Every structure is written in structure tokens, then in C-alpha cells.
Amino acid sequence: MHCCKKLLSALLRGMLLAWLFAATAQADGIAVNKVEIRLGEDGYQLSASYDINLNFVVKQALSRGVPIYFVGEFSLTHARWGWLDAAQQAMLRSIPRYFVGESPLTRWSWLDEEIFNGEQTVKLSYSVLTGRYRISRGALFQNFASLEDALNMLSRQSSTAIPAELMKKNGNYMAAARLRLDIAQLPKPLQVNALTDNDWTLDSDWYRWVISPAEIAVHNDGKTE
């Protein structure tokens, strides 16, 4: 009986360690945390925040001075014909309003009108001399004392302004956001390894959600009162 208890205890410890290992492994990567669309003076703006957890391989390369590039992407589409938009709205009433990856509506994507498509490249680098991290967007940059602080800044992505007149007040639109590590901008020797190494496949996948300009207008009016 005592031996059985020991065996059971050992099995439970093994299962717990395996679960903890799996949970840790799943924590690495990029996942969408929050998405939204705002209406301002310059038009609509899509924004997304992500949970970014770099794995050991990427962190090691970064600590050795290898710059890592991320691409934040946004898109906005609308059905070309009214009857198709009505059909999509009917379908939306029976499925979740939020999708990760391929949604049930993407099979009609070739029939949709693309209202907006934009991307922004962000460079994450580390200086061995100063011990500081840097986030660069074009000519603009900001330094950080820790990787955590730099990733917090990187995790917040916003699109450029979308002119309000491009979106009709009546009807629903499909917005999408994505953040991925750009393998093509790694140094050549790393690019070869990255093509066959899953450690370099950091991609949130497309996250899609339905937006309504009419609902956004009501929300904005409520805030101003």
C-alpha cells in the first residue's frame, strides 16, 4: 500500500511538471489581448494590444545585438453588394463576433471591397554597450531599461487614420489585426535557420471582429455628453 502511494505521488508530480512545461511553452509567442476602433478628428483608427512572450532563442539573438523586426498589420473590408452584406449579417447572428485566424466569413473575402490595408514595421534592438533596449519606428525611437518595458511599448499597435467618408454609417465592416515577427529582415545566416525553426515563427495570426459605424457614432455621442 505504501509503495502504491509513492508511485501515485510520483505520477502526480510528473503530470504536474508536464502540465507546467506545456503551459510555459504555450506562453511563448504573440496573442491578441484587446482590439478596438476609435473615431477622431482625422477619421477612424484601428488599434490592438498584444501579449508578447519571446522564447529563449529570440531573446538570445536579441541579447547578442541582433535586431528583431515586427510588422503590425490592419485591414478593413466591406461586402461589395447589399444582398451579400445582408447574408453576412444574418450569419453573424448565429456565430461569435470575434474570430482568431480564419473566420467563417473569409470564404467570401474575394467578394469583399477592401476599404483599408496598412502595415507598420517596428524594430526591437539591444545595445550591448549601454545595456538598453530600443524601439524604432522609422526615424523615431525610444530607449528602455528593460526588455519588459520595450515589449509593453511594442505590444500597442495602431493604424494610420482611415477617412470617415470611406465607411457608410449603415452596415457592418470586418476589421482585422495581426502582429508578426518578420523573418525576411533577419541577418542572412539566421534567415536560413528561421525557415525550418519554429522558434522564429512568432505570429498572432489574423484577429477579426465586426464593427458598425452607427454603433461607434452612438458611443462617441455618449462620451461627449
Secondary structure, 3 states (H helix, E strand, C coil): CHHHHHHHHHHHHHHHHHHHHHHHHHHCEEEEEEEEEEEECCEEEEEEEEEEECCHHHHHHHHCCCCEEEEEEEEEEEECCHHHHHHHHHHHCCCCCEEECCCCCHHHHHHEEEEEEEEEEEEEEEECCCCEEEEEECCEEEEECCHHHHHHHHCEEECCCECHHHCCCCCCEEEEEEEEECHHHCCHHHHHHHCCCHHHCCECCCEEEEECHHHHHHHHHHHHC
